[in-house]
Amino acid sequence: MTDAEFRRVYDSAFPVLYRVAFRIAGSGEAAEDLCHDAFSRLHEKNMVFPNPEEATYWLIRVVKNASLNYAKRKQRERRAYQKAFKEDVRQSETGEGLLIRKETAGEVSEALDRLPDNLRIVLVLKEYAELNYREIGRMLGISEGNVKVRVFRARERLAGMLQDVVQDGVPRSRKVRRKAAK
């Protein structure tokens, strides 16, 4: 791959790769590092693809897998630190609206993390990477119809998980605190 071709692939694929990595890893810094590592692997291996789209799909797979590994590693580290130091991970925020938004986003993220991998990854690629069904299917090696089914099932499961979490626009955790304060 020439430097010009590499630059074209980098410029076109980096935004998508970053969104995927950021959603899975949960950190902008980590997402950027994961993306650059994927491009380094592409350059070091001097891989040849029939077209730039194939290179992008390969990079998305690499970033997805690296991000999943990073997220799992960070989760294990977090548990180990909490267990060792019994840290209080709650953060005090000011402003009720900001707090509600943050708690709701957390509940949605937790629900998304509880989805099976095959459903979660298609939903992440569809909603966060903004890929179409055909691109997701080609990347994962499944049919476009299967991608549509998985996205539908993922959305249905996510809605079911969130139905009792958020009622009347107020997260359950906020309601529990209100009841406890009374």
VMD Tcl script that builds the backbone (N, CA, C; Angstrom):
set m [mol new atoms 546]
animate dup $m
set s [atomselect $m all]
$s set {name element resname resid chain x y z} {
  {N N MET 1 A 0.864 -1.173 0.000}
  {CA C MET 1 A 0.000 0.000 0.000}
  {C C MET 1 A 0.908 1.233 0.000}
  {N N THR 2 A 0.679 2.117 -0.954}
  {CA C THR 2 A 1.497 3.330 -1.033}
  {C C THR 2 A 1.102 4.294 0.080}
  {N N ASP 3 A 1.951 5.281 0.286}
  {CA C ASP 3 A 1.664 6.286 1.320}
  {C C ASP 3 A 0.387 7.056 0.999}
  {N N ALA 4 A 0.171 7.341 -0.270}
  {CA C ALA 4 A -1.037 8.071 -0.663}
  {C C ALA 4 A -2.290 7.231 -0.402}
  {N N GLU 5 A -2.229 5.940 -0.741}
  {CA C GLU 5 A -3.377 5.061 -0.479}
  {C C GLU 5 A -3.626 4.932 1.019}
  {N N PHE 6 A -2.538 4.796 1.786}
  {CA C PHE 6 A -2.669 4.696 3.241}
  {C C PHE 6 A -3.327 5.963 3.793}
  {N N ARG 7 A -2.894 7.110 3.305}
  {CA C ARG 7 A -3.460 8.390 3.783}
  {C C ARG 7 A -4.944 8.476 3.442}
  {N N ARG 8 A -5.334 8.023 2.240}
  {CA C ARG 8 A -6.750 8.042 1.855}
  {C C ARG 8 A -7.571 7.149 2.767}
  {N N VAL 9 A -7.073 5.955 3.041}
  {CA C VAL 9 A -7.778 5.032 3.940}
  {C C VAL 9 A -7.860 5.635 5.336}
  {N N TYR 10 A -6.766 6.211 5.792}
  {CA C TYR 10 A -6.742 6.832 7.130}
  {C C TYR 10 A -7.785 7.946 7.225}
  {N N ASP 11 A -7.777 8.854 6.260}
  {CA C ASP 11 A -8.700 9.989 6.293}
  {C C ASP 11 A -10.162 9.556 6.240}
  {N N SER 12 A -10.461 8.528 5.467}
  {CA C SER 12 A -11.856 8.109 5.332}
  {C C SER 12 A -12.311 7.212 6.480}
  {N N ALA 13 A -11.412 6.406 7.027}
  {CA C ALA 13 A -11.824 5.414 8.031}
  {C C ALA 13 A -11.696 5.899 9.466}
  {N N PHE 14 A -10.817 6.844 9.736}
  {CA C PHE 14 A -10.567 7.215 11.126}
  {C C PHE 14 A -11.825 7.662 11.880}
  {N N PRO 15 A -12.681 8.519 11.310}
  {CA C PRO 15 A -13.869 8.932 12.080}
  {C C PRO 15 A -14.760 7.755 12.491}
  {N N VAL 16 A -14.962 6.808 11.600}
  {CA C VAL 16 A -15.794 5.637 11.911}
  {C C VAL 16 A -15.109 4.780 12.973}
  {N N LEU 17 A -13.834 4.540 12.792}
  {CA C LEU 17 A -13.084 3.729 13.756}
  {C C LEU 17 A -13.101 4.371 15.132}
  {N N TYR 18 A -12.948 5.675 15.174}
  {CA C TYR 18 A -12.937 6.383 16.454}
  {C C TYR 18 A -14.277 6.241 17.165}
  {N N ARG 19 A -15.376 6.403 16.420}
  {CA C ARG 19 A -16.706 6.277 17.041}
  {C C ARG 19 A -16.922 4.874 17.603}
  {N N VAL 20 A -16.513 3.863 16.866}
  {CA C VAL 20 A -16.657 2.476 17.337}
  {C C VAL 20 A -15.820 2.272 18.597}
  {N N ALA 21 A -14.564 2.675 18.537}
  {CA C ALA 21 A -13.658 2.481 19.673}
  {C C ALA 21 A -14.124 3.285 20.886}
  {N N PHE 22 A -14.583 4.506 20.664}
  {CA C PHE 22 A -15.029 5.341 21.780}
  {C C PHE 22 A -16.234 4.725 22.468}
  {N N ARG 23 A -17.171 4.224 21.696}
  {CA C ARG 23 A -18.373 3.636 22.289}
  {C C ARG 23 A -18.039 2.385 23.091}
  {N N ILE 24 A -17.166 1.570 22.577}
  {CA C ILE 24 A -16.849 0.326 23.266}
  {C C ILE 24 A -15.891 0.572 24.432}
  {N N ALA 25 A -14.846 1.374 24.209}
  {CA C ALA 25 A -13.833 1.598 25.244}
  {C C ALA 25 A -14.278 2.622 26.281}
  {N N GLY 26 A -15.112 3.578 25.870}
  {CA C GLY 26 A -15.617 4.576 26.804}
  {C C GLY 26 A -14.638 5.694 27.114}
  {N N SER 27 A -13.575 5.806 26.365}
  {CA C SER 27 A -12.567 6.836 26.612}
  {C C SER 27 A -12.054 7.365 25.278}
  {N N GLY 28 A -12.022 8.676 25.148}
  {CA C GLY 28 A -11.533 9.285 23.914}
  {C C GLY 28 A -10.059 9.012 23.682}
  {N N GLU 29 A -9.284 9.094 24.752}
  {CA C GLU 29 A -7.856 8.847 24.648}
  {C C GLU 29 A -7.577 7.400 24.226}
  {N N ALA 30 A -8.280 6.477 24.871}
  {CA C ALA 30 A -8.105 5.060 24.531}
  {C C ALA 30 A -8.565 4.792 23.107}
  {N N ALA 31 A -9.680 5.407 22.715}
  {CA C ALA 31 A -10.208 5.203 21.359}
  {C C ALA 31 A -9.189 5.650 20.319}
  {N N GLU 32 A -8.582 6.797 20.576}
  {CA C GLU 32 A -7.581 7.293 19.635}
  {C C GLU 32 A -6.379 6.350 19.569}
  {N N ASP 33 A -5.928 5.884 20.719}
  {CA C ASP 33 A -4.798 4.948 20.753}
  {C C ASP 33 A -5.131 3.648 20.019}
  {N N LEU 34 A -6.337 3.131 20.243}
  {CA C LEU 34 A -6.746 1.884 19.591}
  {C C LEU 34 A -6.799 2.050 18.069}
  {N N CYS 35 A -7.296 3.189 17.622}
  {CA C CYS 35 A -7.354 3.449 16.179}
  {C C CYS 35 A -5.953 3.528 15.584}
  {N N HIS 36 A -5.073 4.248 16.255}
  {CA C HIS 36 A -3.715 4.386 15.736}
  {C C HIS 36 A -2.972 3.050 15.754}
  {N N ASP 37 A -3.244 2.227 16.766}
  {CA C ASP 37 A -2.641 0.891 16.789}
  {C C ASP 37 A -3.100 0.065 15.588}
  {N N ALA 38 A -4.380 0.172 15.252}
  {CA C ALA 38 A -4.901 -0.570 14.099}
  {C C ALA 38 A -4.229 -0.105 12.808}
  {N N PHE 39 A -4.076 1.212 12.666}
  {CA C PHE 39 A -3.397 1.722 11.464}
  {C C PHE 39 A -1.930 1.312 11.447}
  {N N SER 40 A -1.311 1.250 12.611}
  {CA C SER 40 A 0.084 0.792 12.670}
  {C C SER 40 A 0.183 -0.651 12.211}
  {N N ARG 41 A -0.744 -1.482 12.651}
  {CA C ARG 41 A -0.735 -2.885 12.231}
  {C C ARG 41 A -0.913 -2.990 10.719}
  {N N LEU 42 A -1.820 -2.169 10.173}
  {CA C LEU 42 A -2.046 -2.181 8.728}
  {C C LEU 42 A -0.754 -1.808 7.994}
  {N N HIS 43 A -0.092 -0.777 8.480}
  {CA C HIS 43 A 1.132 -0.310 7.818}
  {C C HIS 43 A 2.283 -1.299 7.990}
  {N N GLU 44 A 2.444 -1.855 9.198}
  {CA C GLU 44 A 3.536 -2.790 9.467}
  {C C GLU 44 A 3.404 -4.080 8.659}
  {N N LYS 45 A 2.170 -4.565 8.561}
  {CA C LYS 45 A 1.963 -5.818 7.831}
  {C C LYS 45 A 1.982 -5.610 6.325}
  {N N ASN 46 A 1.935 -4.321 5.902}
  {CA C ASN 46 A 1.945 -3.986 4.483}
  {C C ASN 46 A 0.897 -4.801 3.726}
  {N N MET 47 A -0.287 -4.815 4.277}
  {CA C MET 47 A -1.377 -5.609 3.701}
  {C C MET 47 A -1.887 -4.969 2.418}
  {N N VAL 48 A -2.367 -5.793 1.526}
  {CA C VAL 48 A -2.903 -5.324 0.249}
  {C C VAL 48 A -4.371 -5.731 0.183}
  {N N PHE 49 A -5.211 -4.771 -0.143}
  {CA C PHE 49 A -6.650 -5.012 -0.254}
  {C C PHE 49 A -7.097 -4.638 -1.660}
  {N N PRO 50 A -8.160 -5.311 -2.139}
  {CA C PRO 50 A -8.620 -5.018 -3.496}
  {C C PRO 50 A -9.119 -3.582 -3.659}
  {N N ASN 51 A -9.654 -3.007 -2.555}
  {CA C ASN 51 A -10.129 -1.630 -2.606}
  {C C ASN 51 A -10.088 -1.032 -1.199}
  {N N PRO 52 A -10.198 0.282 -1.102}
  {CA C PRO 52 A -10.122 0.930 0.215}
  {C C PRO 52 A -11.236 0.489 1.175}
  {N N GLU 53 A -12.407 0.118 0.653}
  {CA C GLU 53 A -13.502 -0.336 1.521}
  {C C GLU 53 A -13.105 -1.591 2.282}
  {N N GLU 54 A -12.430 -2.513 1.617}
  {CA C GLU 54 A -11.995 -3.746 2.279}
  {C C GLU 54 A -11.007 -3.435 3.395}
  {N N ALA 55 A -10.132 -2.480 3.154}
  {CA C ALA 55 A -9.185 -2.072 4.197}
  {C C ALA 55 A -9.945 -1.482 5.383}
  {N N THR 56 A -10.975 -0.687 5.109}
  {CA C THR 56 A -11.786 -0.092 6.174}
  {C C THR 56 A -12.492 -1.175 6.975}
  {N N TYR 57 A -13.058 -2.160 6.309}
  {CA C TYR 57 A -13.746 -3.238 7.022}
  {C C TYR 57 A -12.766 -4.019 7.903}
  {N N TRP 58 A -11.569 -4.268 7.371}
  {CA C TRP 58 A -10.560 -4.969 8.165}
  {C C TRP 58 A -10.193 -4.141 9.391}
  {N N LEU 59 A -10.014 -2.842 9.191}
  {CA C LEU 59 A -9.661 -1.957 10.306}
  {C C LEU 59 A -10.777 -1.909 11.354}
  {N N ILE 60 A -12.025 -1.901 10.913}
  {CA C ILE 60 A -13.148 -1.881 11.858}
  {C C ILE 60 A -13.131 -3.151 12.704}
  {N N ARG 61 A -12.882 -4.289 12.075}
  {CA C ARG 61 A -12.807 -5.539 12.838}
  {C C ARG 61 A -11.668 -5.486 13.857}
  {N N VAL 62 A -10.521 -4.987 13.430}
  {CA C VAL 62 A -9.364 -4.901 14.329}
  {C C VAL 62 A -9.673 -3.971 15.501}
  {N N VAL 63 A -10.245 -2.805 15.213}
  {CA C VAL 63 A -10.563 -1.834 16.268}
  {C C VAL 63 A -11.646 -2.379 17.187}
  {N N LYS 64 A -12.636 -3.034 16.614}
  {CA C LYS 64 A -13.711 -3.612 17.441}
  {C C LYS 64 A -13.142 -4.617 18.423}
  {N N ASN 65 A -12.330 -5.535 17.931}
  {CA C ASN 65 A -11.752 -6.566 18.808}
  {C C ASN 65 A -10.811 -5.959 19.845}
  {N N ALA 66 A -9.986 -5.024 19.431}
  {CA C ALA 66 A -9.064 -4.384 20.373}
  {C C ALA 66 A -9.834 -3.594 21.429}
  {N N SER 67 A -10.916 -2.939 21.026}
  {CA C SER 67 A -11.728 -2.161 21.965}
  {C C SER 67 A -12.438 -3.066 22.963}
  {N N LEU 68 A -12.963 -4.193 22.486}
  {CA C LEU 68 A -13.602 -5.142 23.399}
  {C C LEU 68 A -12.588 -5.669 24.415}
  {N N ASN 69 A -11.389 -5.992 23.948}
  {CA C ASN 69 A -10.338 -6.456 24.859}
  {C C ASN 69 A -9.966 -5.366 25.864}
  {N N TYR 70 A -9.857 -4.139 25.394}
  {CA C TYR 70 A -9.519 -3.017 26.273}
  {C C TYR 70 A -10.606 -2.831 27.335}
  {N N ALA 71 A -11.869 -2.852 26.913}
  {CA C ALA 71 A -12.981 -2.650 27.852}
  {C C ALA 71 A -13.014 -3.758 28.906}
  {N N LYS 72 A -12.790 -4.984 28.486}
  {CA C LYS 72 A -12.768 -6.095 29.447}
  {C C LYS 72 A -11.615 -5.946 30.431}
  {N N ARG 73 A -10.461 -5.566 29.925}
  {CA C ARG 73 A -9.296 -5.385 30.785}
  {C C ARG 73 A -9.542 -4.264 31.793}
  {N N LYS 74 A -10.102 -3.151 31.335}
  {CA C LYS 74 A -10.384 -2.023 32.225}
  {C C LYS 74 A -11.423 -2.399 33.281}
  {N N GLN 75 A -12.407 -3.180 32.887}
  {CA C GLN 75 A -13.436 -3.614 33.843}
  {C C GLN 75 A -12.806 -4.499 34.918}
  {N N ARG 76 A -11.926 -5.408 34.526}
  {CA C ARG 76 A -11.233 -6.250 35.508}
  {C C ARG 76 A -10.364 -5.400 36.434}
  {N N GLU 77 A -9.664 -4.438 35.869}
  {CA C GLU 77 A -8.819 -3.560 36.688}
  {C C GLU 77 A -9.662 -2.752 37.667}
  {N N ARG 78 A -10.777 -2.223 37.183}
  {CA C ARG 78 A -11.670 -1.429 38.039}
  {C C ARG 78 A -12.169 -2.264 39.212}
  {N N ARG 79 A -12.596 -3.496 38.938}
  {CA C ARG 79 A -13.070 -4.373 40.005}
  {C C ARG 79 A -11.954 -4.674 41.001}
  {N N ALA 80 A -10.771 -4.909 40.485}
  {CA C ALA 80 A -9.642 -5.215 41.368}
  {C C ALA 80 A -9.318 -4.017 42.262}
  {N N TYR 81 A -9.298 -2.813 41.703}
  {CA C TYR 81 A -9.020 -1.631 42.501}
  {C C TYR 81 A -10.122 -1.383 43.529}
  {N N GLN 82 A -11.360 -1.538 43.125}
  {CA C GLN 82 A -12.465 -1.332 44.061}
  {C C GLN 82 A -12.400 -2.336 45.204}
  {N N LYS 83 A -12.071 -3.547 44.862}
  {CA C LYS 83 A -11.984 -4.582 45.892}
  {C C LYS 83 A -10.808 -4.302 46.819}
  {N N ALA 84 A -9.676 -3.927 46.246}
  {CA C ALA 84 A -8.470 -3.696 47.045}
  {C C ALA 84 A -8.584 -2.446 47.917}
  {N N PHE 85 A -9.132 -1.406 47.380}
  {CA C PHE 85 A -9.176 -0.140 48.105}
  {C C PHE 85 A -10.563 0.254 48.586}
  {N N LYS 86 A -11.568 -0.540 48.228}
  {CA C LYS 86 A -12.956 -0.257 48.591}
  {C C LYS 86 A -13.300 1.210 48.313}
  {N N GLU 87 A -12.978 1.595 47.089}
  {CA C GLU 87 A -13.202 2.982 46.672}
  {C C GLU 87 A -14.681 3.263 46.476}
  {N N ASP 88 A -15.051 4.466 46.759}
  {CA C ASP 88 A -16.395 4.947 46.466}
  {C C ASP 88 A -16.333 5.578 45.076}
  {N N VAL 89 A -16.974 4.950 44.098}
  {CA C VAL 89 A -16.865 5.417 42.721}
  {C C VAL 89 A -17.931 6.449 42.358}
  {N N ARG 90 A -18.783 6.817 43.293}
  {CA C ARG 90 A -19.798 7.827 42.995}
  {C C ARG 90 A -19.153 9.202 42.851}
  {N N GLN 91 A -19.677 9.973 41.968}
  {CA C GLN 91 A -19.192 11.330 41.764}
  {C C GLN 91 A -20.334 12.286 42.050}
  {N N SER 92 A -20.047 13.325 42.794}
  {CA C SER 92 A -21.103 14.293 43.082}
  {C C SER 92 A -21.128 15.338 41.973}
  {N N GLU 93 A -22.274 15.530 41.411}
  {CA C GLU 93 A -22.469 16.497 40.344}
  {C C GLU 93 A -23.460 17.545 40.822}
  {N N THR 94 A -23.389 18.713 40.253}
  {CA C THR 94 A -24.354 19.741 40.576}
  {C C THR 94 A -25.326 19.861 39.428}
  {N N GLY 95 A -26.517 20.239 39.730}
  {CA C GLY 95 A -27.551 20.416 38.714}
  {C C GLY 95 A -28.345 19.151 38.496}
  {N N GLU 96 A -29.615 19.195 38.870}
  {CA C GLU 96 A -30.452 18.005 38.771}
  {C C GLU 96 A -30.589 17.507 37.339}
  {N N GLY 97 A -30.720 18.383 36.393}
  {CA C GLY 97 A -30.853 17.970 34.991}
  {C C GLY 97 A -29.638 17.217 34.501}
  {N N LEU 98 A -28.462 17.726 34.849}
  {CA C LEU 98 A -27.221 17.056 34.461}
  {C C LEU 98 A -27.125 15.684 35.105}
  {N N LEU 99 A -27.518 15.604 36.357}
  {CA C LEU 99 A -27.482 14.339 37.077}
  {C C LEU 99 A -28.426 13.319 36.453}
  {N N ILE 100 A -29.627 13.741 36.158}
  {CA C ILE 100 A -30.606 12.827 35.556}
  {C C ILE 100 A -30.108 12.338 34.200}
  {N N ARG 101 A -29.582 13.247 33.405}
  {CA C ARG 101 A -29.064 12.869 32.090}
  {C C ARG 101 A -27.921 11.870 32.218}
  {N N LYS 102 A -27.033 12.120 33.161}
  {CA C LYS 102 A -25.888 11.242 33.354}
  {C C LYS 102 A -26.330 9.861 33.833}
  {N N GLU 103 A -27.274 9.825 34.770}
  {CA C GLU 103 A -27.756 8.542 35.274}
  {C C GLU 103 A -28.482 7.763 34.180}
  {N N THR 104 A -29.261 8.459 33.404}
  {CA C THR 104 A -29.978 7.801 32.312}
  {C C THR 104 A -28.992 7.238 31.294}
  {N N ALA 105 A -27.994 8.019 30.949}
  {CA C ALA 105 A -26.976 7.535 29.999}
  {C C ALA 105 A -26.265 6.318 30.573}
  {N N GLY 106 A -26.005 6.330 31.852}
  {CA C GLY 106 A -25.366 5.184 32.496}
  {C C GLY 106 A -26.230 3.945 32.443}
  {N N GLU 107 A -27.523 4.121 32.716}
  {CA C GLU 107 A -28.452 2.990 32.662}
  {C C GLU 107 A -28.523 2.421 31.247}
  {N N VAL 108 A -28.551 3.298 30.259}
  {CA C VAL 108 A -28.601 2.844 28.861}
  {C C VAL 108 A -27.311 2.107 28.509}
  {N N SER 109 A -26.184 2.648 28.933}
  {CA C SER 109 A -24.896 2.001 28.657}
  {C C SER 109 A -24.819 0.628 29.325}
  {N N GLU 110 A -25.282 0.532 30.553}
  {CA C GLU 110 A -25.278 -0.757 31.251}
  {C C GLU 110 A -26.187 -1.755 30.541}
  {N N ALA 111 A -27.354 -1.284 30.129}
  {CA C ALA 111 A -28.270 -2.180 29.424}
  {C C ALA 111 A -27.642 -2.645 28.107}
  {N N LEU 112 A -26.979 -1.731 27.408}
  {CA C LEU 112 A -26.315 -2.084 26.159}
  {C C LEU 112 A -25.215 -3.116 26.412}
  {N N ASP 113 A -24.484 -2.959 27.502}
  {CA C ASP 113 A -23.420 -3.911 27.835}
  {C C ASP 113 A -23.966 -5.282 28.207}
  {N N ARG 114 A -25.221 -5.361 28.660}
  {CA C ARG 114 A -25.818 -6.645 29.027}
  {C C ARG 114 A -26.356 -7.401 27.815}
  {N N LEU 115 A -26.413 -6.751 26.669}
  {CA C LEU 115 A -26.853 -7.444 25.455}
  {C C LEU 115 A -25.805 -8.482 25.062}
  {N N PRO 116 A -26.230 -9.585 24.443}
  {CA C PRO 116 A -25.251 -10.550 23.934}
  {C C PRO 116 A -24.348 -9.879 22.894}
  {N N ASP 117 A -23.111 -10.361 22.786}
  {CA C ASP 117 A -22.134 -9.741 21.886}
  {C C ASP 117 A -22.649 -9.617 20.458}
  {N N ASN 118 A -23.322 -10.662 19.951}
  {CA C ASN 118 A -23.761 -10.625 18.550}
  {C C ASN 118 A -24.819 -9.550 18.312}
  {N N LEU 119 A -25.616 -9.219 19.328}
  {CA C LEU 119 A -26.604 -8.148 19.184}
  {C C LEU 119 A -25.982 -6.786 19.464}
  {N N ARG 120 A -25.125 -6.724 20.484}
  {CA C ARG 120 A -24.525 -5.449 20.869}
  {C C ARG 120 A -23.669 -4.882 19.741}
  {N N ILE 121 A -22.849 -5.724 19.113}
  {CA C ILE 121 A -21.918 -5.209 18.116}
  {C C ILE 121 A -22.654 -4.659 16.893}
  {N N VAL 122 A -23.737 -5.320 16.454}
  {CA C VAL 122 A -24.465 -4.773 15.300}
  {C C VAL 122 A -25.127 -3.448 15.656}
  {N N LEU 123 A -25.623 -3.329 16.889}
  {CA C LEU 123 A -26.260 -2.080 17.305}
  {C C LEU 123 A -25.227 -0.963 17.432}
  {N N VAL 124 A -24.066 -1.268 17.964}
  {CA C VAL 124 A -23.001 -0.272 18.075}
  {C C VAL 124 A -22.561 0.183 16.689}
  {N N LEU 125 A -22.368 -0.766 15.772}
  {CA C LEU 125 A -21.948 -0.408 14.415}
  {C C LEU 125 A -23.023 0.392 13.689}
  {N N LYS 126 A -24.284 0.072 13.928}
  {CA C LYS 126 A -25.383 0.771 13.265}
  {C C LYS 126 A -25.575 2.175 13.842}
  {N N GLU 127 A -25.637 2.280 15.168}
  {CA C GLU 127 A -25.980 3.549 15.798}
  {C C GLU 127 A -24.794 4.461 16.042}
  {N N TYR 128 A -23.663 3.903 16.443}
  {CA C TYR 128 A -22.525 4.744 16.792}
  {C C TYR 128 A -21.543 4.910 15.640}
  {N N ALA 129 A -21.325 3.852 14.879}
  {CA C ALA 129 A -20.419 3.963 13.729}
  {C C ALA 129 A -21.162 4.451 12.493}
  {N N GLU 130 A -22.486 4.467 12.570}
  {CA C GLU 130 A -23.346 4.940 11.484}
  {C C GLU 130 A -23.091 4.201 10.168}
  {N N LEU 131 A -22.872 2.889 10.280}
  {CA C LEU 131 A -22.711 2.067 9.083}
  {C C LEU 131 A -24.079 1.579 8.628}
  {N N ASN 132 A -24.217 1.304 7.341}
  {CA C ASN 132 A -25.481 0.753 6.861}
  {C C ASN 132 A -25.468 -0.768 7.005}
  {N N TYR 133 A -26.627 -1.374 6.776}
  {CA C TYR 133 A -26.770 -2.816 6.991}
  {C C TYR 133 A -25.804 -3.626 6.119}
  {N N ARG 134 A -25.633 -3.207 4.894}
  {CA C ARG 134 A -24.762 -3.940 3.968}
  {C C ARG 134 A -23.319 -3.919 4.469}
  {N N GLU 135 A -22.859 -2.737 4.892}
  {CA C GLU 135 A -21.481 -2.627 5.381}
  {C C GLU 135 A -21.271 -3.484 6.633}
  {N N ILE 136 A -22.244 -3.460 7.537}
  {CA C ILE 136 A -22.138 -4.262 8.755}
  {C C ILE 136 A -22.094 -5.744 8.399}
  {N N GLY 137 A -22.954 -6.154 7.489}
  {CA C GLY 137 A -22.984 -7.550 7.061}
  {C C GLY 137 A -21.658 -7.993 6.454}
  {N N ARG 138 A -21.106 -7.171 5.596}
  {CA C ARG 138 A -19.819 -7.511 4.972}
  {C C ARG 138 A -18.718 -7.591 6.012}
  {N N MET 139 A -18.756 -6.673 6.973}
  {CA C MET 139 A -17.713 -6.638 7.990}
  {C C MET 139 A -17.786 -7.856 8.914}
  {N N LEU 140 A -18.995 -8.257 9.281}
  {CA C LEU 140 A -19.169 -9.372 10.206}
  {C C LEU 140 A -19.301 -10.719 9.507}
  {N N GLY 141 A -19.410 -10.689 8.183}
  {CA C GLY 141 A -19.514 -11.935 7.432}
  {C C GLY 141 A -20.882 -12.583 7.538}
  {N N ILE 142 A -21.935 -11.753 7.666}
  {CA C ILE 142 A -23.310 -12.266 7.726}
  {C C ILE 142 A -24.139 -11.532 6.688}
  {N N SER 143 A -25.339 -12.054 6.415}
  {CA C SER 143 A -26.168 -11.442 5.388}
  {C C SER 143 A -26.771 -10.127 5.881}
  {N N GLU 144 A -27.137 -9.298 4.925}
  {CA C GLU 144 A -27.768 -8.021 5.247}
  {C C GLU 144 A -29.069 -8.244 6.010}
  {N N GLY 145 A -29.833 -9.248 5.626}
  {CA C GLY 145 A -31.076 -9.580 6.324}
  {C C GLY 145 A -30.818 -9.985 7.766}
  {N N ASN 146 A -29.760 -10.752 7.994}
  {CA C ASN 146 A -29.406 -11.160 9.351}
  {C C ASN 146 A -29.026 -9.947 10.190}
  {N N VAL 147 A -28.347 -8.980 9.582}
  {CA C VAL 147 A -27.989 -7.753 10.295}
  {C C VAL 147 A -29.254 -7.020 10.721}
  {N N LYS 148 A -30.225 -6.910 9.806}
  {CA C LYS 148 A -31.477 -6.221 10.118}
  {C C LYS 148 A -32.205 -6.903 11.269}
  {N N VAL 149 A -32.225 -8.222 11.241}
  {CA C VAL 149 A -32.891 -8.975 12.307}
  {C C VAL 149 A -32.191 -8.732 13.638}
  {N N ARG 150 A -30.866 -8.776 13.618}
  {CA C ARG 150 A -30.111 -8.582 14.861}
  {C C ARG 150 A -30.287 -7.168 15.412}
  {N N VAL 151 A -30.300 -6.171 14.529}
  {CA C VAL 151 A -30.505 -4.790 14.990}
  {C C VAL 151 A -31.898 -4.660 15.602}
  {N N PHE 152 A -32.896 -5.237 14.950}
  {CA C PHE 152 A -34.261 -5.192 15.477}
  {C C PHE 152 A -34.324 -5.863 16.847}
  {N N ARG 153 A -33.756 -7.054 16.952}
  {CA C ARG 153 A -33.775 -7.785 18.225}
  {C C ARG 153 A -33.007 -7.035 19.316}
  {N N ALA 154 A -31.895 -6.436 18.943}
  {CA C ALA 154 A -31.108 -5.680 19.921}
  {C C ALA 154 A -31.913 -4.485 20.436}
  {N N ARG 155 A -32.586 -3.781 19.527}
  {CA C ARG 155 A -33.394 -2.626 19.942}
  {C C ARG 155 A -34.560 -3.063 20.825}
  {N N GLU 156 A -35.180 -4.179 20.467}
  {CA C GLU 156 A -36.300 -4.683 21.273}
  {C C GLU 156 A -35.833 -5.069 22.674}
  {N N ARG 157 A -34.730 -5.786 22.762}
  {CA C ARG 157 A -34.217 -6.191 24.079}
  {C C ARG 157 A -33.802 -4.981 24.908}
  {N N LEU 158 A -33.168 -4.038 24.243}
  {CA C LEU 158 A -32.734 -2.831 24.936}
  {C C LEU 158 A -33.936 -2.056 25.460}
  {N N ALA 159 A -34.973 -1.946 24.642}
  {CA C ALA 159 A -36.186 -1.255 25.084}
  {C C ALA 159 A -36.826 -1.976 26.264}
  {N N GLY 160 A -36.840 -3.296 26.218}
  {CA C GLY 160 A -37.395 -4.072 27.328}
  {C C GLY 160 A -36.608 -3.871 28.611}
  {N N MET 161 A -35.279 -3.836 28.495}
  {CA C MET 161 A -34.438 -3.627 29.677}
  {C C MET 161 A -34.629 -2.229 30.257}
  {N N LEU 162 A -34.856 -1.272 29.372}
  {CA C LEU 162 A -34.943 0.112 29.822}
  {C C LEU 162 A -36.353 0.525 30.225}
  {N N GLN 163 A -37.341 -0.296 29.921}
  {CA C GLN 163 A -38.728 0.063 30.206}
  {C C GLN 163 A -38.941 0.372 31.683}
  {N N ASP 164 A -38.423 -0.476 32.558}
  {CA C ASP 164 A -38.601 -0.225 33.985}
  {C C ASP 164 A -37.483 0.628 34.562}
  {N N VAL 165 A -36.424 0.863 33.797}
  {CA C VAL 165 A -35.322 1.688 34.282}
  {C C VAL 165 A -35.700 3.168 34.248}
  {N N VAL 166 A -36.288 3.607 33.151}
  {CA C VAL 166 A -36.636 5.009 33.001}
  {C C VAL 166 A -38.150 5.119 32.820}
  {N N GLN 167 A -38.788 5.729 33.794}
  {CA C GLN 167 A -40.225 5.967 33.714}
  {C C GLN 167 A -40.468 7.447 33.968}
  {N N ASP 168 A -41.328 8.037 33.219}
  {CA C ASP 168 A -41.663 9.453 33.351}
  {C C ASP 168 A -40.432 10.344 33.200}
  {N N GLY 169 A -39.438 9.900 32.440}
  {CA C GLY 169 A -38.251 10.703 32.217}
  {C C GLY 169 A -37.300 10.755 33.388}
  {N N VAL 170 A -37.559 9.978 34.454}
  {CA C VAL 170 A -36.686 9.984 35.630}
  {C C VAL 170 A -36.097 8.589 35.806}
  {N N PRO 171 A -34.763 8.473 35.887}
  {CA C PRO 171 A -34.144 7.163 36.064}
  {C C PRO 171 A -34.570 6.520 37.373}
  {N N ARG 172 A -34.613 5.198 37.378}
  {CA C ARG 172 A -35.025 4.445 38.553}
  {C C ARG 172 A -34.145 4.786 39.751}
  {N N SER 173 A -32.854 4.910 39.546}
  {CA C SER 173 A -31.946 5.189 40.655}
  {C C SER 173 A -32.303 6.510 41.333}
  {N N ARG 174 A -32.778 7.487 40.577}
  {CA C ARG 174 A -33.181 8.785 41.134}
  {C C ARG 174 A -34.464 8.626 41.937}
  {N N LYS 175 A -35.410 7.808 41.436}
  {CA C LYS 175 A -36.666 7.578 42.143}
  {C C LYS 175 A -36.418 6.864 43.457}
  {N N VAL 176 A -35.487 5.914 43.454}
  {CA C VAL 176 A -35.186 5.161 44.677}
  {C C VAL 176 A -34.649 6.122 45.736}
  {N N ARG 177 A -33.787 7.058 45.334}
  {CA C ARG 177 A -33.252 8.019 46.288}
  {C C ARG 177 A -34.337 8.940 46.830}
  {N N ARG 178 A -35.283 9.337 45.965}
  {CA C ARG 178 A -36.383 10.194 46.425}
  {C C ARG 178 A -37.219 9.480 47.484}
  {N N LYS 179 A -37.501 8.194 47.240}
  {CA C LYS 179 A -38.300 7.429 48.207}
  {C C LYS 179 A -37.533 7.273 49.510}
  {N N ALA 180 A -36.235 7.058 49.435}
  {CA C ALA 180 A -35.434 6.867 50.635}
  {C C ALA 180 A -35.329 8.160 51.440}
  {N N ALA 181 A -35.377 9.304 50.756}
  {CA C ALA 181 A -35.271 10.600 51.439}
  {C C ALA 181 A -36.547 10.968 52.181}
  {N N LYS 182 A -37.678 10.381 51.777}
  {CA C LYS 182 A -38.963 10.715 52.413}
  {C C LYS 182 A -39.108 10.137 53.770}
}
mol reanalyze $m
mol bondsrecalc $m
mol representation Tube
mol addrep $m
